[in-house]
Amino acid sequence: MQFYSGRNLASLALSAALLLGVGLVGTTTEASARTHHRHHHYSHHRNDAADVAIKNADCSTTVQALKKANAVGMLRIRGPITVFAPSNAGWAKMTKENREGLMNDPKRLKDVLKYHVVKGKYSAADLADKRSLTTLQGESLMIDNKSGTVVVDGCIVTTADVPCDNGVIHLIDAVAIPERGK
């Protein structure tokens, strides 16, 4: 039978702790790397409404507005959702003062952006039979179909049915402003 002195016992305990610690660090790092890889892999292969808008040059002002309002996540929800995204030309229809005022008021801007998103996936063909849709902002968008052209709250759909993983995007020719501003 072997006896350990206090010093040897402390040294043995320290050695065991170090070996155990190295094993835990190795395991933790490996698990962390797998989690990071899954997240990294997912983030580069999804195609949600935010990603589609970011990739569309004609949505750059809408994307800028989403970022200013801290509302990009609104287009990343699981869905399905339908987004009525004002084109750059649509934003340009606003007076410079109104556009800058809206862009510099994140709370109001977020309300206006929420007014452009509805739950459910509605293609242009689906919209032909609708008269209104309730937005994430809480008010209803009025829908009209004039000779095959979809009109949403007075805004003409210029590009319809842009697909995304969590729904569909329709580009519109103006910025729709909620009446009550809930």
C-alpha positions in Angstrom: 0.0 0.0 0.0 1.4 3.4 -1.0 1.0 6.4 1.2 0.9 10.0 -0.2 2.3 12.9 1.7 0.2 16.1 1.9 2.4 17.6 -0.9 2.1 14.5 -3.2 -1.7 14.4 -2.6 -2.1 18.1 -3.4 0.1 17.6 -6.6 -2.0 14.5 -7.6 -5.3 16.5 -7.0 -4.0 19.4 -9.1 -2.9 17.1 -11.9 -6.3 15.4 -11.9 -8.1 18.8 -12.0 -5.9 19.9 -14.9 -6.6 16.8 -16.9 -10.3 17.1 -16.2 -10.3 20.8 -17.1 -8.5 20.1 -20.4 -11.1 17.5 -21.3 -13.9 19.9 -20.5 -12.4 22.8 -22.4 -11.9 20.5 -25.4 -15.4 19.3 -25.2 -16.8 22.8 -24.7 -14.8 24.2 -27.6 -15.9 21.4 -29.9 -19.6 21.8 -29.0 -19.3 25.5 -29.4 -17.7 25.1 -32.8 -20.6 22.8 -33.9 -23.2 25.3 -32.7 -21.3 28.1 -34.4 -21.1 26.1 -37.6 -24.9 25.3 -37.5 -25.7 29.0 -36.9 -23.2 30.2 -39.5 -24.4 27.6 -42.0 -28.1 28.6 -41.4 -27.5 32.3 -41.7 -25.9 32.0 -45.1 -28.5 29.8 -46.6 -31.8 31.2 -45.6 -33.8 33.4 -47.9 -36.3 35.2 -45.7 -38.1 38.4 -46.6 -35.3 40.5 -45.0 -32.6 38.7 -47.0 -34.6 39.0 -50.3 -35.2 42.8 -49.6 -31.5 43.3 -48.8 -30.5 41.6 -52.1 -33.0 43.7 -54.1 -31.4 47.0 -55.2 -34.9 48.5 -55.6 -35.5 48.0 -51.9 -32.4 49.8 -50.6 -34.4 52.7 -49.1 -36.9 50.3 -47.4 -33.9 48.3 -46.0 -32.4 51.5 -44.7 -35.7 52.4 -43.1 -35.9 48.9 -41.5 -32.4 49.3 -40.0 -33.2 52.9 -38.7 -36.3 51.6 -37.0 -34.5 48.5 -35.7 -37.2 46.5 -37.5 -35.3 44.1 -39.8 -36.3 41.2 -37.5 -40.0 41.9 -38.4 -39.2 40.5 -41.9 -37.3 37.5 -40.4 -40.3 36.0 -38.5 -41.3 32.5 -39.4 -44.4 33.6 -41.2 -46.0 33.2 -43.5 -46.1 36.9 -44.2 -46.8 39.2 -47.1 -44.7 42.4 -47.4 -45.7 45.4 -49.4 -42.3 47.0 -49.8 -42.1 50.5 -51.2 -39.6 50.7 -54.0 -36.9 53.4 -54.0 -39.0 55.4 -56.5 -41.9 55.0 -54.0 -39.9 56.6 -51.2 -38.8 59.3 -53.6 -42.4 60.3 -54.1 -42.5 61.6 -50.6 -41.3 65.2 -50.1 -37.8 65.4 -48.8 -39.0 66.9 -45.6 -41.6 64.2 -44.9 -39.2 61.4 -45.8 -36.4 62.8 -43.6 -38.8 63.5 -40.8 -40.1 59.9 -40.9 -36.6 58.4 -41.2 -35.5 60.4 -38.1 -38.4 59.3 -36.0 -37.7 55.5 -35.3 -41.0 54.9 -33.4 -43.2 56.4 -36.1 -41.1 54.8 -38.9 -41.5 51.3 -37.3 -45.3 51.9 -37.2 -45.3 52.8 -40.9 -43.2 49.8 -41.7 -45.4 47.5 -39.7 -48.3 48.9 -41.8 -46.6 47.3 -44.9 -46.6 43.7 -43.5 -49.5 41.3 -43.0 -49.7 37.8 -41.6 -50.4 35.1 -44.3 -49.0 34.6 -47.7 -51.0 36.4 -50.4 -50.0 36.2 -54.0 -51.2 38.8 -56.5 -53.9 36.3 -57.6 -55.0 35.9 -54.0 -55.2 39.7 -53.5 -57.6 40.0 -56.5 -60.4 38.6 -54.2 -59.5 40.6 -51.1 -60.9 44.0 -50.1 -58.7 44.5 -47.0 -56.0 42.9 -44.9 -55.0 43.6 -41.3 -51.4 44.7 -40.9 -48.9 44.0 -38.1 -49.4 47.6 -37.1 -53.1 46.8 -36.4 -54.9 48.8 -39.1 -56.3 47.5 -42.3 -54.8 48.0 -45.8 -57.5 48.5 -48.4 -57.0 46.3 -51.5 -58.4 47.0 -54.9 -57.9 45.3 -58.3 -58.2 47.7 -61.3 -58.0 45.9 -64.6 -55.6 43.3 -63.3 -53.5 45.8 -61.4 -53.4 45.3 -57.6 -53.7 48.6 -55.6 -52.9 48.5 -51.9 -54.0 51.6 -50.0 -53.6 53.6 -53.1 -50.2 52.2 -53.9 -49.8 50.3 -57.2 -48.1 46.9 -57.0 -45.3 47.3 -59.6 -43.5 43.9 -59.0 -45.7 41.1 -57.6 -44.9 37.7 -56.1 -41.3 38.0 -55.2 -40.8 34.7 -53.3 -39.1 34.3 -50.0 -38.9 31.4 -47.5 -41.3 33.0 -45.1 -43.8 34.4 -47.5 -44.0 36.8 -50.4 -43.0 40.4 -51.2 -44.8 42.8 -53.5 -43.0 46.0 -54.5 -45.3 49.1 -54.4 -44.9 52.5 -56.0 -45.4 54.6 -52.8 -45.2 54.5 -49.0 -48.5 53.7 -47.4 -49.2 55.8 -44.3 -51.6 54.5 -41.6 -54.5 56.8 -41.0 -54.7 56.5 -37.2 -51.1 55.9 -36.5 -51.8 53.4 -33.7 
